[in-house]
């Protein structure tokens, strides 16, 4: 099992933004609202600072508080607050300017708050849709995909990476939209005030962008590597929690603690390296901005004192705008480094979304199949990942109503064979037919509706008894649930539970005994009533009383069904209609119990290993040693 989920080719940043836009598009009304509100708020912010010109003129005792015509700024002030200026009364004019400033600031902050509220909704809804889409796609991936990828990696992709991807929306919508609107509106005001000074101020932009590009490339690679490391830690914790009983029984706590601390330390070192790079962008931007501000101050002084093309209050306002511009520029410079982590997480998410789903590969067209005669395996072979074949040229027939037992050593191919029936995996050669119809021509959902599985490793969910038994038939009535539970010898203990059918079973049904869990699984299969049943011997790990109750339930479950039994204990399959013996992926014997014993072949040897004593010669050796 690989440590990292394998995906397709790496998508460039530009393409990744486009793919993420698919999830933003349904909420574009909110996006437009955020853009408009931020733009209006930024204009109000710039306008409030423009009012510093009449404020400073009044404060410095100038006779003409508002600048006179010709410039856009002068015309704007004249048309907006000209009527509020009181000739000969500078204090009254100053008071009115202050009131307008307070009003503009209040409007700006109200719009920023409203924009933030809509931005939060946008980012959370986008992440909700992304997580839903990834989870839904994961459920439809073929079974081999899950065997190739660690559980912890999958969990990390669905939970952590989708949360990290939210930063793309956060940075793009809440921070960069507001910062971008501030920058644009401020630059427009600066050019309206002095185009010469504005050109000098904007020299810093290409310098900042060029200086940050190598850092951004390293950040994205580093964040992707950290995402994989986090998945490994998640996988390790999941393994330890699942196997804590074994760990304690062997006193392996120090070993597992060392494993975790080693991986956690490597993860922390990686984050320190990434943090060092990420924090470089802010100081770099601010340093370049400070050099630019000093240059602007010198050049602006020249325009005021030598060329006399700029007023002193206008120079002060321009310098305030430049200093105000540093913060949104700094924030914009941090958008790309922060977005690299999100884009790396998005890459990991799309590794899952790019994996072909079962439904996409399903070419079946038959939606209402019938099973009336037989299931046939015709020269079926299967190999995992182009390795050694797990099944080799297997051919046999199972008639409707027969019990077919599969026996053989571990790794002989029994589980692989039954996985082919519901098309969890597909044959690499040969075909499987149901009433002469290739099962690949049957739609997956229709085929799997014909099959039921009861395994030795019972799967129960952290839900009520009712939800677990009705897992395949949520529309089942209470009478049908009771009947299935009664047939499975489970109704009595279900009714004895604290809340009966509505009792929550806990994770993996840990509140029940092994026998009770098996009987619930059998009740679930009885309720779904499939014509074909796959049974992985369910009584091998139970005590005598539980085994008796479970075996009775299994006997009822087998009635009238075509059953494929993976047999671990040969005593339980002696009455099977047909026994198939496998060795190294090949079907080596086939027949009834008595006939196979009489033939003295592979089945007879397996039977002897389980039931017969050692030869007399061995006993004599033991006696002599004694």
ABEGO torsion letter per residue (X at the ends): XBABBBBBBBBBAAAAAAAAAAAAAAAAAAAAAAAAAAAAAAAAAAAAAAAAAAAAAAAAGBABABBBBGBAAAAAAAAAAAAABBBGBAAAAAAAAAAAAAAAAAAAAAAAAAAAAAAAAAAAAAAAAAAAAAAAAAAABBAAAAAABBAAAAAAAAAAAAAAAAAAAAAAAAAAAAAAAAAAAAAAAAAAABAAAAAAAAAAAAAAAAAAAAAAAAAAAAAAAAAAAAAAAAAAAAAAAAAAAAAAAAGAAAAAAAAAAAAAAAAAAAAAAAAAAAAAAAAAAAAAAAAAAAAAAAAAAAAAAAAGABBAAAAAAAAAAAAAAAAAAAAAAAAAAAAAAAAAAAAAAAAAAABBBAAAABABABABBBBAABBBBBGBBBBBGGBBBABBGBBBBBBBGBBBBBBEBBGAGAAAAAAAAAGABBBABEBBBBGGBBAAABBAAAAAAABBBBBABBBBBBBBAAAAAAAABAABBAAAAAAAAAAAGAAAAAAABAAEAABBAEBGGAABBAAAAAAAAAAAAAAAGBABBBBBBAAAABBAAAAAAAAAAAAAAABGBBBBBBBABAAAAAABABBBBBBGGBBABBEBAAAAAAAGBAAAAAAAAAABBBBAAAAAAAAAAX
